[in-house]
Amino acid sequence: MGAILRTTGRVLWMRWPALLAWYLAGILVHYVVNEVAGVVGAYTSVGGLLILPIAVLARLISLVGMLLVMRDGLRALQSVAPVPEAAAERRRSFLTALLASILPFFAVYAAQGLLREDIQAYGLRALAKNTEEIRATLGTDRTFDPGDNVLELSFNVWTVLIIVGAFAARWAWGRWSNRLPRAMALAAVYCEVIWVFFSVLLLKDVTQAVTAWIDTRAAVAWLGEVRATLAGWLPPLVWLGDGIGWLLGQAGPVLLAPLAWLTVAGVVYGQAIVAEKLQIQHRLIVQMHERVARVPNPVMRRLRDLGAELGSRFLPIWRAILLMWRAGPLIIASYALLYTVVVVAQSWLRYGVSRWIGPHDLDLFWNVYWPVIFLIPPLIMEPIRLAVVAGAYDTTFGMLRRAQQARSDAAAPATEDEVDAAAITAAAGALPSAALREPASSRTTKLPPGAPVPPAVPPA
């Protein structure tokens, strides 16, 4: 916990004004875009829902900017991947991190109910605009047709075409980005946001429909009767089950929220590690590499083409999860405790601000000034929250990297050229890091009979 606190304090001391500016810019753009989407949604729900994801994108850009602006204060990460000096390299790093973090960010954003709040605000603004238009037509010959429902989003041909078209456009940019103008990167970001946003909404609707269908099945009613019977026969067993369910329900959000945001930070910072990457290997992953190496090349090319586009989105998430898994329960529990303290402090700060201002008229004061007043607590606490997340990632990353270096130092020596070549290959993801620790004498035993010995390996 001490290392996390030191890193948090250091990045806050170095970058507090920049963190505040990034967060405030994201909040303001998010509010403006949500208002514009509501006005457009009063006339066409599809148009409004095509604009609404930009509001979420503003929050994501703000988050990525806050994480990257703290990068030079993260010593473990800075020792591996220093901040690029060229402005073009920094922009490229920002774009790469932004594209990689869209999917995990939307998942966390929706899971915490923030996406639902945005949709509700959008719907209220669209309905208010509908009411204004209808009132303006009273006593006149003009009519106003609100069209479809402002929140109408069903699984139909148009929705599927939007998802498929946006995904195809994003895939095309990833394949031919070197031949396209740089301005097309903005279109690629928008397409990525669109297909993820619509997919999340449809997945939520499908999940609710499936849950409602399951709740109406006879088997569910039978399970309820079985539970009632067990409650009469074995009350302690039912009490134990209810207690475990309550504990998981209370502890789940406390642990999942900090871990989810740490995963997003891991995806953002993981894109910055290019020259040298912390390889978190698992025995099953090594075995998978060995099996894949035996697949014929034509088959591998087809499988690579099919899975690279989707796999590129989930691989950074998987690496971030593995990083947390190898960190151990102590450092993760310390981070979760610090994160919870910051969240609770923000709630108490909001309560204290309202009590400090005191009672005022609802229409003349609170309806006018409450957005500004209640913006004060997050302006103070959100930079601290993100600094805690960044500090936890840097502490975890540094701890695992030192452990890996200790294992490498204890392994058989290798030439400098071999280490450099293996590090570059491992960073590209082509070989497991175990190749770095493989003794030179064991490499000749893997050569086919009669094959010449490579120059880098001395003959036995």
C-alpha positions as CSV (number, residue, x, y, z in Angstrom):
1,M,0.0,0.0,0.0
2,G,2.9,2.3,0.7
3,A,4.2,2.1,-2.9
4,I,0.7,2.8,-4.2
5,L,0.4,5.9,-2.0
6,R,3.8,7.2,-3.0
7,T,3.1,6.8,-6.7
8,T,-0.3,8.4,-6.2
9,G,1.1,11.4,-4.4
10,R,3.9,11.8,-6.9
11,V,1.6,11.9,-10.0
12,L,-0.9,14.2,-8.3
13,W,1.9,16.6,-7.4
14,M,3.3,16.6,-10.9
15,R,0.1,16.6,-12.9
16,W,-2.8,17.9,-10.9
17,P,-3.7,20.9,-13.2
18,A,-3.6,18.7,-16.3
19,L,-5.8,16.0,-14.7
20,L,-8.3,18.7,-13.7
21,A,-8.3,20.2,-17.2
22,W,-8.8,16.8,-18.9
23,Y,-11.7,15.8,-16.5
24,L,-13.4,19.2,-16.8
25,A,-13.2,19.1,-20.6
26,G,-14.6,15.6,-20.8
27,I,-17.6,16.6,-18.5
28,L,-18.4,19.7,-20.5
29,V,-18.2,18.0,-23.9
30,H,-20.2,15.0,-22.6
31,Y,-23.0,17.4,-21.4
32,V,-23.1,19.4,-24.7
33,V,-23.2,16.3,-26.9
34,N,-25.9,14.7,-24.8
35,E,-28.1,17.8,-25.2
36,V,-27.5,17.8,-29.0
37,A,-28.4,14.1,-29.2
38,G,-31.6,14.8,-27.3
39,V,-32.7,17.5,-29.6
40,V,-32.0,15.4,-32.7
41,G,-33.6,12.4,-31.1
42,A,-36.9,14.3,-30.8
43,Y,-37.1,14.1,-34.6
44,T,-35.4,10.8,-35.3
45,S,-34.4,8.2,-32.7
46,V,-31.7,6.7,-35.0
47,G,-30.1,10.0,-35.5
48,G,-30.1,10.8,-31.8
49,L,-28.6,7.4,-30.9
50,L,-25.9,7.9,-33.6
51,I,-24.8,11.1,-31.8
52,L,-25.2,9.8,-28.2
53,P,-22.1,7.6,-28.3
54,I,-20.0,10.6,-28.9
55,A,-20.9,11.8,-25.4
56,V,-19.6,8.5,-24.0
57,L,-16.5,8.9,-26.2
58,A,-15.8,12.3,-24.7
59,R,-15.6,10.6,-21.3
60,L,-13.3,8.0,-22.6
61,I,-11.0,10.5,-24.3
62,S,-10.9,12.4,-21.0
63,L,-10.0,9.1,-19.1
64,V,-7.3,8.2,-21.6
65,G,-5.9,11.7,-21.5
66,M,-5.8,11.6,-17.7
67,L,-4.0,8.2,-17.6
68,L,-1.5,9.1,-20.2
69,V,-0.7,12.5,-18.7
70,M,0.4,10.7,-15.6
71,R,2.7,8.3,-17.5
72,D,5.9,10.2,-16.9
73,G,5.3,9.9,-13.2
74,L,5.0,6.1,-13.2
75,R,8.6,5.1,-12.7
76,A,8.2,1.4,-13.4
77,L,6.3,2.0,-16.7
78,Q,8.7,4.9,-17.6
79,S,11.7,2.7,-17.2
80,V,10.3,0.3,-19.9
81,A,8.4,2.6,-22.2
82,P,9.4,6.3,-21.8
83,V,7.1,9.0,-23.0
84,P,7.9,9.7,-26.7
85,E,9.6,13.0,-27.3
86,A,8.1,13.5,-30.8
87,A,4.6,15.0,-30.9
88,A,3.7,12.6,-33.7
89,E,4.6,9.6,-31.6
90,R,2.6,10.9,-28.7
91,R,-0.5,11.3,-30.9
92,R,0.0,7.8,-32.3
93,S,0.3,6.4,-28.8
94,F,-2.9,8.3,-27.7
95,L,-4.8,6.9,-30.7
96,T,-3.7,3.4,-30.2
97,A,-4.6,3.5,-26.5
98,L,-8.0,5.1,-27.3
99,L,-8.9,2.4,-29.9
100,A,-7.8,-0.4,-27.6
101,S,-9.8,0.9,-24.6
102,I,-13.2,1.5,-26.2
103,L,-14.5,-2.1,-25.7
104,P,-13.5,-2.5,-22.0
105,F,-14.5,1.1,-21.2
106,F,-18.0,0.6,-22.6
107,A,-18.3,-2.6,-20.7
108,V,-17.4,-1.0,-17.4
109,Y,-19.4,2.1,-18.2
110,A,-22.5,0.1,-18.9
111,A,-22.0,-2.3,-15.9
112,Q,-21.8,0.7,-13.5
113,G,-25.0,2.2,-14.7
114,L,-23.4,5.2,-16.3
115,L,-24.6,4.4,-19.8
116,R,-28.2,4.0,-18.4
117,E,-27.9,7.5,-16.9
118,D,-26.8,8.9,-20.2
119,I,-29.7,7.3,-22.1
120,Q,-32.1,8.5,-19.5
121,A,-30.8,12.1,-19.8
122,Y,-31.0,11.8,-23.6
123,G,-34.6,10.6,-23.4
124,L,-35.7,13.3,-21.1
125,R,-34.1,16.0,-23.3
126,A,-35.8,14.5,-26.4
127,L,-39.2,14.3,-24.7
128,A,-38.8,17.9,-23.5
129,K,-38.1,19.0,-27.1
130,N,-41.1,17.0,-28.3
131,T,-43.3,18.8,-25.8
132,E,-41.9,22.2,-26.9
133,E,-42.7,21.4,-30.6
134,I,-46.2,20.2,-29.8
135,R,-47.0,23.3,-27.7
136,A,-45.7,25.5,-30.5
137,T,-48.3,24.0,-32.9
138,L,-51.3,24.7,-30.6
139,G,-53.6,27.3,-32.2
140,T,-51.8,27.1,-35.6
141,D,-52.1,25.1,-38.8
142,R,-48.7,23.5,-38.3
143,T,-48.4,20.0,-37.1
144,F,-45.5,18.1,-35.5
145,D,-44.9,14.5,-36.0
146,P,-42.5,13.2,-33.4
147,G,-41.9,10.0,-35.5
148,D,-40.7,6.9,-33.7
149,N,-40.0,6.5,-30.0
150,V,-36.9,8.5,-28.9
151,L,-35.5,5.3,-27.2
152,E,-36.6,2.9,-29.8
153,L,-33.8,0.4,-30.6
154,S,-34.9,-3.0,-31.6
155,F,-33.1,-5.9,-33.2
156,N,-34.0,-5.2,-36.9
157,V,-32.4,-5.0,-40.2
158,W,-31.2,-1.4,-39.8
159,T,-29.7,-2.0,-36.4
160,V,-27.8,-5.0,-37.8
161,L,-26.6,-3.0,-40.8
162,I,-25.3,-0.2,-38.6
163,I,-23.3,-2.6,-36.4
164,V,-22.0,-4.6,-39.4
165,G,-21.2,-1.4,-41.4
166,A,-19.4,0.3,-38.5
167,F,-17.4,-2.9,-37.8
168,A,-16.4,-3.4,-41.4
169,A,-15.3,0.3,-41.7
170,R,-13.2,-0.1,-38.6
171,W,-11.7,-3.3,-39.9
172,A,-10.9,-1.6,-43.2
173,W,-9.1,1.2,-41.5
174,G,-7.0,-1.2,-39.5
175,R,-6.0,-3.1,-42.6
176,W,-5.3,-0.1,-44.9
177,S,-4.5,2.7,-42.4
178,N,-1.1,3.3,-44.0
179,R,-2.7,4.2,-47.3
180,L,-5.5,6.4,-45.9
181,P,-5.3,10.0,-44.8
182,R,-4.6,10.6,-41.1
183,A,-7.9,12.3,-40.7
184,M,-9.6,9.0,-41.3
185,A,-8.4,8.0,-37.8
186,L,-11.3,10.0,-36.3
187,A,-13.7,8.1,-38.5
188,A,-12.2,4.8,-37.3
189,V,-12.7,5.9,-33.7
190,Y,-16.3,6.8,-34.3
191,C,-17.0,3.5,-36.1
192,E,-15.5,1.6,-33.2
193,V,-17.6,3.5,-30.8
194,I,-20.8,3.0,-32.9
195,W,-20.6,-0.8,-33.2
196,V,-19.6,-1.3,-29.6
197,F,-22.4,1.1,-28.4
198,F,-25.2,-0.5,-30.4
199,S,-23.9,-4.0,-29.6
200,V,-24.0,-3.2,-25.8
201,L,-27.5,-1.9,-26.0
202,L,-28.8,-4.9,-28.0
203,L,-26.9,-7.3,-25.7
204,K,-28.6,-5.7,-22.8
205,D,-32.0,-6.0,-24.3
206,V,-31.4,-9.6,-25.3
207,T,-30.2,-10.4,-21.7
208,Q,-33.3,-8.9,-20.2
209,A,-35.5,-10.8,-22.6
210,V,-33.8,-14.1,-21.8
211,T,-33.9,-13.4,-18.1
212,A,-37.7,-12.6,-18.3
213,W,-38.2,-15.8,-20.2
214,I,-36.3,-17.9,-17.7
215,D,-38.3,-16.3,-14.8
216,T,-41.5,-17.5,-16.3
217,R,-40.4,-21.2,-16.7
218,A,-41.9,-23.9,-14.6
219,A,-38.5,-25.0,-13.5
220,V,-37.9,-21.7,-11.7
221,A,-41.2,-22.1,-9.8
222,W,-40.2,-25.6,-8.9
223,L,-36.8,-24.4,-7.5
224,G,-38.7,-21.9,-5.4
225,E,-40.8,-24.6,-4.0
226,V,-37.8,-26.7,-3.2
227,R,-36.1,-23.8,-1.5
228,A,-39.3,-23.3,0.6
229,T,-39.3,-27.0,1.5
230,L,-35.6,-26.9,2.6
231,A,-36.3,-23.8,4.6
232,G,-38.8,-25.8,6.6
233,W,-36.5,-28.8,7.0
234,L,-33.1,-27.2,7.3
235,P,-33.4,-23.6,8.3
236,P,-29.7,-23.1,9.1
237,L,-28.7,-24.2,5.5
238,V,-31.0,-21.6,4.0
239,W,-29.7,-19.0,6.4
240,L,-26.2,-19.8,5.3
241,G,-27.0,-19.5,1.7
242,D,-28.8,-16.2,2.2
243,G,-25.8,-14.9,4.1
244,I,-23.4,-15.9,1.4
245,G,-25.6,-14.3,-1.2
246,W,-25.8,-11.1,0.8
247,L,-22.1,-11.0,1.4
248,L,-21.3,-11.5,-2.3
249,G,-23.9,-8.9,-3.2
250,Q,-22.2,-6.4,-0.9
251,A,-18.6,-7.3,-1.5
252,G,-19.0,-7.7,-5.3
253,P,-19.4,-4.1,-6.3
254,V,-16.7,-3.1,-3.8
255,L,-14.1,-5.4,-5.5
256,L,-15.4,-5.4,-9.1
257,A,-15.4,-1.6,-9.6
258,P,-11.7,-1.0,-8.7
259,L,-10.6,-4.1,-10.6
260,A,-12.7,-3.1,-13.7
261,W,-11.0,0.4,-13.8
262,L,-7.6,-1.2,-13.2
263,T,-8.3,-3.4,-16.2
264,V,-9.1,-0.3,-18.3
265,A,-5.9,1.3,-17.1
266,G,-3.9,-1.8,-17.9
267,V,-5.3,-1.8,-21.5
268,V,-4.3,1.9,-21.9
269,Y,-0.8,1.5,-20.5
270,G,-0.3,-1.8,-22.1
271,Q,-0.4,-0.2,-25.5
272,A,2.6,2.0,-24.5
273,I,4.9,-1.0,-23.9
274,V,6.5,-1.6,-27.3
275,A,10.2,-1.9,-27.1
276,E,10.0,-4.2,-24.1
277,K,6.9,-5.9,-22.8
278,L,6.3,-7.7,-19.5
279,Q,5.5,-11.2,-20.6
280,I,3.1,-12.9,-18.2
281,Q,3.3,-16.5,-19.2
282,H,1.1,-19.4,-18.2
283,R,1.8,-23.0,-18.8
284,L,-1.4,-23.3,-21.0
285,I,-0.3,-20.3,-23.1
286,V,3.1,-21.9,-23.7
287,Q,1.4,-25.1,-24.8
288,M,-0.9,-23.2,-27.1
289,H,2.1,-21.6,-28.8
290,E,3.7,-25.0,-29.4
291,R,0.5,-26.4,-30.9
292,V,-0.1,-23.4,-33.1
293,A,3.4,-23.7,-34.4
294,R,2.5,-27.2,-35.8
295,V,-0.5,-26.0,-37.8
296,P,0.1,-25.7,-41.6
297,N,0.8,-22.2,-42.8
298,P,-2.2,-21.9,-45.2
299,V,-4.6,-22.8,-42.4
300,M,-2.8,-20.5,-40.0
301,R,-3.2,-17.6,-42.4
302,R,-6.9,-18.2,-42.7
303,L,-7.3,-18.5,-38.9
304,R,-5.2,-15.4,-38.4
305,D,-7.3,-13.4,-40.8
306,L,-10.6,-14.5,-39.1
307,G,-9.5,-14.0,-35.5
308,A,-7.1,-11.1,-35.6
309,E,-9.7,-8.4,-35.7
310,L,-11.7,-9.6,-32.7
311,G,-8.7,-11.0,-30.9
312,S,-6.9,-7.7,-31.0
313,R,-9.7,-6.2,-28.8
314,F,-9.7,-8.9,-26.2
315,L,-6.0,-9.6,-26.0
316,P,-5.1,-6.4,-24.1
317,I,-8.0,-7.1,-21.7
318,W,-6.7,-10.6,-21.1
319,R,-3.1,-9.3,-20.5
320,A,-4.4,-6.7,-18.0
321,I,-6.4,-9.4,-16.1
322,L,-3.3,-11.7,-16.0
323,L,-1.3,-8.8,-14.6
324,M,-3.7,-8.4,-11.7
325,W,-3.9,-12.1,-11.2
326,R,-0.1,-12.4,-10.8
327,A,-0.1,-9.4,-8.4
328,G,-1.4,-11.4,-5.6
329,P,-4.2,-10.8,-3.1
330,L,-2.3,-8.4,-0.8
331,I,-1.6,-5.6,-3.3
332,I,-5.1,-6.0,-5.0
333,A,-6.8,-5.8,-1.6
334,S,-4.7,-2.7,-0.7
335,Y,-5.7,-1.1,-4.0
336,A,-9.4,-1.9,-3.5
337,L,-9.3,-0.4,0.0
338,L,-7.7,2.8,-1.2
339,Y,-10.2,3.0,-4.1
340,T,-13.1,2.5,-1.8
341,V,-11.9,5.2,0.6
342,V,-11.7,7.7,-2.3
343,V,-15.2,6.8,-3.5
344,V,-16.6,7.1,0.0
345,A,-14.8,10.4,0.5
346,Q,-16.4,11.8,-2.6
347,S,-19.8,10.9,-1.3
348,W,-19.1,12.5,2.0
349,L,-17.7,15.6,0.3
350,R,-20.9,15.9,-1.7
351,Y,-22.9,15.7,1.5
352,G,-20.7,18.2,3.2
353,V,-21.0,20.7,0.3
354,S,-24.8,20.6,0.4
355,R,-24.8,21.1,4.2
356,W,-22.2,23.9,3.9
357,I,-24.4,25.8,1.4
358,G,-27.5,25.3,3.5
359,P,-31.2,25.5,2.5
360,H,-32.2,27.7,-0.4
361,D,-35.2,28.1,-2.7
362,L,-35.7,25.2,-5.0
363,D,-36.6,27.1,-8.2
364,L,-34.5,30.2,-7.7
365,F,-31.3,28.6,-6.4
366,W,-31.0,24.8,-6.7
367,N,-32.5,24.4,-10.2
368,V,-30.1,27.0,-11.4
369,Y,-26.8,26.3,-9.5
370,W,-27.0,22.6,-8.6
371,P,-25.0,21.4,-11.7
372,V,-22.1,23.7,-10.8
373,I,-22.3,23.0,-7.0
374,F,-22.3,19.2,-7.4
375,L,-19.5,19.3,-9.9
376,I,-17.1,20.4,-7.1
377,P,-16.7,17.0,-5.4
378,P,-15.9,15.0,-8.6
379,L,-13.5,17.8,-9.7
380,I,-11.6,17.2,-6.5
381,M,-11.9,13.4,-6.2
382,E,-11.8,12.1,-9.7
383,P,-8.1,13.0,-10.3
384,I,-7.3,11.3,-7.0
385,R,-9.3,8.2,-8.0
386,L,-7.5,8.0,-11.4
387,A,-4.1,8.6,-9.7
388,V,-4.9,5.7,-7.3
389,V,-5.6,3.4,-10.3
390,A,-2.4,4.5,-12.1
391,G,-0.4,4.0,-8.9
392,A,-1.8,0.5,-8.4
393,Y,-0.9,-0.4,-12.0
394,D,2.6,1.0,-11.8
395,T,3.2,-0.8,-8.5
396,T,1.9,-4.1,-9.8
397,F,3.9,-3.7,-13.1
398,G,7.1,-2.9,-11.3
399,M,6.8,-5.7,-8.8
400,L,6.2,-8.3,-11.6
401,R,9.0,-6.9,-13.7
402,R,11.5,-7.1,-10.9
403,A,10.4,-10.7,-10.3
404,Q,10.9,-11.5,-13.9
405,Q,14.3,-9.9,-14.0
406,A,15.3,-11.9,-10.9
407,R,14.3,-15.1,-12.7
408,S,16.2,-14.1,-15.8
409,D,19.3,-13.3,-13.8
410,A,19.2,-16.7,-12.2
411,A,18.8,-18.5,-15.6
412,A,21.6,-19.6,-17.9
413,P,23.6,-16.7,-19.5
414,A,22.9,-15.7,-23.1
415,T,24.7,-13.4,-25.5
416,E,23.6,-9.8,-25.7
417,D,22.5,-10.2,-29.3
418,E,20.3,-13.2,-28.4
419,V,18.7,-11.3,-25.6
420,D,17.9,-8.3,-27.7
421,A,16.5,-10.4,-30.6
422,A,14.4,-12.5,-28.2
423,A,13.1,-9.3,-26.4
424,I,12.0,-7.8,-29.7
425,T,10.3,-11.0,-30.9
426,A,8.6,-11.5,-27.5
427,A,7.3,-7.9,-27.6
428,A,5.7,-8.6,-30.9
429,G,3.9,-11.5,-29.3
430,A,5.5,-14.2,-31.6
431,L,7.4,-16.1,-28.9
432,P,6.9,-16.8,-25.3
433,S,9.3,-15.1,-22.9
434,A,10.6,-18.5,-21.9
435,A,12.9,-18.2,-25.0
436,L,14.8,-15.5,-23.1
437,R,15.7,-18.0,-20.3
438,E,16.5,-21.0,-22.5
439,P,20.1,-22.1,-22.0
440,A,22.2,-21.9,-25.2
441,S,23.3,-25.5,-24.9
442,S,19.7,-26.8,-25.0
443,R,18.9,-25.1,-28.3
444,T,21.1,-27.5,-30.4
445,T,19.1,-30.5,-29.1
446,K,16.0,-29.2,-30.8
447,L,17.6,-29.1,-34.3
448,P,16.4,-31.7,-36.8
449,P,19.0,-34.5,-37.5
450,G,21.5,-33.3,-40.1
451,A,20.5,-29.6,-39.8
452,P,23.4,-27.1,-39.7
453,V,24.1,-25.4,-36.4
454,P,23.2,-21.6,-36.5
455,P,26.3,-19.4,-36.2
456,A,25.0,-17.8,-32.9
457,V,25.1,-21.3,-31.2
458,P,28.5,-22.8,-30.8
459,P,28.8,-26.5,-31.8
460,A,28.6,-28.9,-28.9
